[in-house]
Structure formats: C-alpha cells, structure tokens
C-alpha cells in the first residue's frame, strides 16, 4: 500500500475546492428553505427568483464572459414559453396540440436556443452600445409582433390555462415540487456556466472578449465562438422560459415587453455581472422589492425606486452587490483580527 505524496490531497478535499465551500453552503440552505417557508414564499419569492435568476444568468454568460450585452434574453425565454403553449395544452382555443411534456420541453429549449443563436448572428457585427441597441430593437420588434399576430401567438390575450406536468404521481406545479424543480434547473444551469467558464471554450470566449483582433490573428473563429455562446445562453433562457410559463399558467406579450427586458439587465447588474451567482442574488433583491416595497411606495413610484436603487449600486459598486461585498470583506477581516485575542 503506497503512501500519499505530500502534495496529494484527499479526493473529498479536491472536490470541495473545485465546487467551492460557499456554493455547497448556499445549496444546502436552498434545499432546506422549504422547511421554514410558506407556500407563498416558496413560489412567489423562491421559485420566481430562481426563474428570473436563470434568465439573467443567460445574460451574464454573454455579457460577463463574452462582453456581449443582450437585451433580448426575455424574448428568448418567451419563445420557449410560446412553444410550450402552442405544442402543449392551453384553454385559449388556439393551437394547443397536446404533445407530451417530455417532447415539448426539449423542442421549446432547442427552438429558443436556435433563436438566440440567430440573434447572435444578427448582432455579431456590432459591439458595445450598438449590441445593446440592436438586441433591444429585436426584443421590441418581437413584443409588437406577438401582440399583433393572432394566427400564431393569439395576439394581445396570448395563451392561458397552461399547466405544469404531472408525473411520478406528483403535480409539479404544487409549491414544494415546483420550487425543487426550479432549484434543480437553476443548479444545473449555474454549474454548467461555472464549469464552462473554466473550460477551454470558456477561456477562449473570455480571450475573445478581451482582444478579438489578437484571437482572430491566432486563427480562432471569433464569430463562431460568439454565436455558440448565444446558443448556450439560449438553452438556459429557454429552460427558464418553460418554467416561467408553468409558473404563470399563461403567456402573453406582456410577459416579454420592453420593461421585462430591461428588468433582466437590472437584475444582472444589481447582483454582479461577472459572477454566475450574481443574477440569482439580484433576482432575490428585485423580487422582494416587487413583492413588498410596491405596497409601501405605490405602483406609480415603484419603478422610480428600482431606478434609484440601480443607480446607487452602479455608482457605489459597478460589479454589483457581490463586488460591494468583496470590498467590504477585507475590512471586516481586519477588524476581526484587531478585536481578536
């Protein structure tokens, strides 16, 4: 039996370092959350935050790692939602082909990913503010198209009566199962982004972000790498769109309007655009404010409150709440050492 070399680490320690102790602690807390939360907090706060966090995570993937700020991610999620409504069941009397969920969900995700890749092809020739403008134009055009098209999208009313599936004897729209369903999808999406950022492709995309001209000179296909990033982001947004339509039980142009597109950006910026966990943190903050602060300041002033909070975060910490925590943490550690024995 051979002894371990001094530099060898136990397998458990190696896995812990790769995953991160903080990620494990957060996952355990989220898994135990239903034990202390009511049905309202499970769905309206927990599940909804995870769904919005996934849509914002798809934006973070593009903007944080690829330098491509897309405001069309809510449109991508909406495409998946409309696909579920059209090919699944609804009570609007339009389409609703009744296909089983295990066929509809992959189709909806792939359609959304393909649409996202197409957006990447269209916006690939632009950079910076121009990418924001063209993706916002795409999101706006899609909103008006769904509102005015009745043959496919059922116009302004959209589709109602869309139900989450029932299988394994579980109704997955019940509060606890639906929360764990959202948590499972969110964990997979988060882990995929975290792993992808450390992979060869992820490092290449980040290099393209930093110096596309040099990467092109080295023989890398810059355009292909960007479009593939849009495709991967579309998978995440598409899965979130499926969960969103199950959460609401309906989808209409109001789900994908311009304010919803901007909210995705606000969520990502508040949490931290450079960290995969940031969009989920930002989603929790925004959902809590939408749920409770609107009763305090009123619906008319709520957008002003969100805007002011957003401006404060941007001015104080351009890297969001996580960046602010990163600046405060060393000072807290120093204070702890000074007050220690």
N, C-alpha and C positions, 0 to 999 in steps of 0.2 A: 504494500500500500504506500503510494508516494505522497509525500507531504506537499502542501501548497507552497508555492513560491511566495516570498514576502510581498510581492506586488499583486498577487492574486487576490480577488475579492470573492466572498460568498455570492452565489447566484442571486439570492434574495436581495442582497445589498446592491448588486449591479442593476437588477430590475427596478429597485426603488429609486436609484439615481436616474435611470432613463425616464421613468414615469414622472418622478418628482413627488416629494412628500406632500407638498401643498395640494397637488392635484388629487392625491389619494384622500386627503382630509376633506376637501371640498366634495368629492364624490360620495364619501361616507355620510356627510351631513345632508346632502341632497337625497340620498337613499333613505335616510331616517326622517326626512321632512314630513312625510305623510302621517307619522306618528303623533305630531303635535299640531298639524294644520287642519283646519276645517275644509269642507268641500269647496267653499268659495275660494279660500287661499290656495287650494291645490290646483284649481283650474284657472281662475281669473288672474291669479298672480303667478303661481309656479309654472303651469303648463304654457300660459300665454307668453311669459318671459322667455321660456326656452325656445318657443317658436320664433319670436321676434329676434332672439339671440342668434338662431341659425341663419335667418335671412341676413342679419348684419354680419355674421361670420363670413358669409359668401362675399360680402363687400370688403371685409377686412382682408380676406385672402387676395383679392385683386389689388386693393389699394396698399395694404401693408407690405406685401411681398412682391407685388408686380408694379406698383406705382401707377395703377390704373383705377381711378375713382369712377365707379359706375353708379349712376342713379337709377338704373333700370332693373335692379335686383328684385324689387317688389313686383315688377312686371313679369319677371321670370317665374316667381312664385305664383303669380296669378295665372300664368299659362298652365302650370301644373294643376292648379285648383279648377280651372275651367275644363281641363281634360278629364279630371275625376268626375265632374258634374255631367259632362256630355256622355262619357262612355260608361259611367256607373248608373246609379239610380238617383232621380230627383222627382219632385212633385210639381214641377212647373209646367208640365205638359209639352215640353220641347226637348227633343232628343231623349237622353236617358236610356241608353241601350241595355243597361242591366248586366254588363260584364262583371265577372267576379273581381274582388279587390286585388287578388294576387296577380291578375293580369293588368288591371287598370293602374295600380301604383307604379310598377316598372315602366309602363308606357308613358304615364304622366311625367315621371322623373326624366326619362330619356328625351321626351319632347321638350321639356324645359331646358335640359342641358344643351340640346341642339339649338334652341332659340338663343340661349346665352352665347353659344359659340358664334352664331350668326351676328349677334350684337358685337362680339369681339372682332369679327372680320370687318364690320362696318366702321367701328371706332378705332381700328388699329392704326390708321393713318394720322390720328390726332394724338396730342399729348397735353397733359396738364389741364388747364381750364377748358380747353376745347373738347377733351374727352368728357368732362362733366356736362358740358352744354349739349353734345350730341346724344349722350345717353339719357339726359333729361328730356330732350326732344323725342327720343324713341318712347320713353315712358309716357309722355304726354299724348303722343300720337296713338299709342295702344289704348290708353284710357278712353279717348274720344271714339276710337274705332269700336271698342266693346260697347260703349254707350249708344252708338248709332246703329250697330249691326244687330238685327233681330233674328236673322236666319240661323246664325251660328251661336252667338253669345246671348241671345234673348234680350238684347238692349239694356235699358235702364233697370228693369226689375232683376235681371240676372237669373240665377238658379237658386231655388230653395229646397228644403227637405232632403239635404244630403246627409247621410248618416255614416258614422264610423262602422266598420265591420264588426260582426260577432263571430268569433271562432274560439276553439278550445273551451267552449262554454262560458266565455267572458264577453261582456259588452264593453268594447274598448273606448266607448265614449263616457262610461261611468267615471267619476272623478279620479279615483285612485288608479285604475288601469290606464286611463288616458294620460295621467301625469307620468307614470312609469314608461309609457310608450314614447312620450315626448322626451323624457330623460334618456331613454335608450338611444333614440335617433341623435340627440344632441351630443351624447358621449362619443358615439361613433364618428360624427362629423368633426368634433373637436379633436379626437385622437388622429383622424385622417389628416387634418390640417397640420397638426403638430408634427406628425411623422413626415408628412410631405415637405414641410419647411426644412427638414434636416436631410432629406434625400438628395440625390444628385440633381434631379429635376428641379426641386425646390431651390437649391443653391444656385442653379443656373438662372432661374427666373429672377432671383434677387440680384444676380450679377447683371442681368439684362436691365433691371430697374435702375441700377447704379450707373451703368455705362453701356448702353445698347450699341454704340458705334464700335467699341472695342470688341464686344462679343460677336458682332457681325464680322469683324475683321478676323476673328479667330475661327470662323467657319460655322458658327451657330445660326440656326434659322430663327431669328428673333420673332418674326411674325407667327410662326408655328407655335413657339413657346407661349406667346401671349394668348393665342386662340385656345390652346389646350387649357390654360389657366381659367379662361372664361367657361370652358366646358366643365371643368371640375367644380367651379363656383356654382354653375347652373345645377349640378347634381344636388348640392347642399340646399340651394334655394328651392329647387323642385320638391325635395322631400319636405321642407318646411311649408311649402305651399299646400301639399297634401294634408299635412297636419292642421294647417290654418283653416282649410275648408271643412274639415271634420270638426274643428273647434267651434266655428261659427254656425255650421249647419247650412251655410249658404255662401254664394259668391256673387258679387255684382261689381259694376265699375267703381263703386265707392270703396271697394276693398283695395283697389290699385290706383287710386287717384294720386295727384301730384304731391299732396301733403303727406301721404303714406310713403312715397318715395323719399321725400326729404327727411321724414322721421327715421328711416333706416340709417341715413347718413348721420343724423344727430345721435342716435344710439351708439353707433360705432365710434364716433369721436368722443362722446362722453366717457365711454368705458376705456378706450385706448385703442387706437388704430393699428398699433404694432404688436399687439398681444392677442392670441386666439381667445383668451378668457375675457378680454375686454368687452366684446359685443354682448356677452351674457350679463356682465356687470352693468353695462349701460342699459340693457333691456329691463333689468330689475328696477333700476332707478326711474326710468321713464314710465314703466307700468305702474309703479307705486304712486308716482305723481299723477298720472292719468286717473287712477282709481280714487285717490283721497284728496289730492290738492285741488282738483276741479270743484269739489264741494266747498272749499274754503274761498277760493278766488273767483269762482264762477266760470262758466264755459266760455264767456266772451274774453276773459282775461287770461285763460289758461295758456294759450299759445304764446302770449307775451311772457308769462312766467317761464315756459320752456325755453324761449329765446334768450331771456336774461340769464338763465342757468347755463345754457350752452355757451354764451359769450364769456361768462365768468370762468368756466372750465378752460376755454380756449386761451384766454389771456393768462390765467394762473398756471396752467399746465397743458401745453399743446399736445402732450401724449396722454391726455385724459386722466381719469381718476387713478389708474394704475401708475401713471407717471408721477402723479402727485404723491402717491404712497411711496414710490421709490425715492422721492426726495425727502420725505419725512422720516422714513425708516432709519437711515443712518443717524439722524439726530436723536431719535428715540433710543437707539442702541448706545449712543454715547452717554445720554442721560442715565440709562440703566447701569452702565459701568461706573459712572461717578457716584451714584447712590448706593452701589453695592458695598459689601463688607471689605 
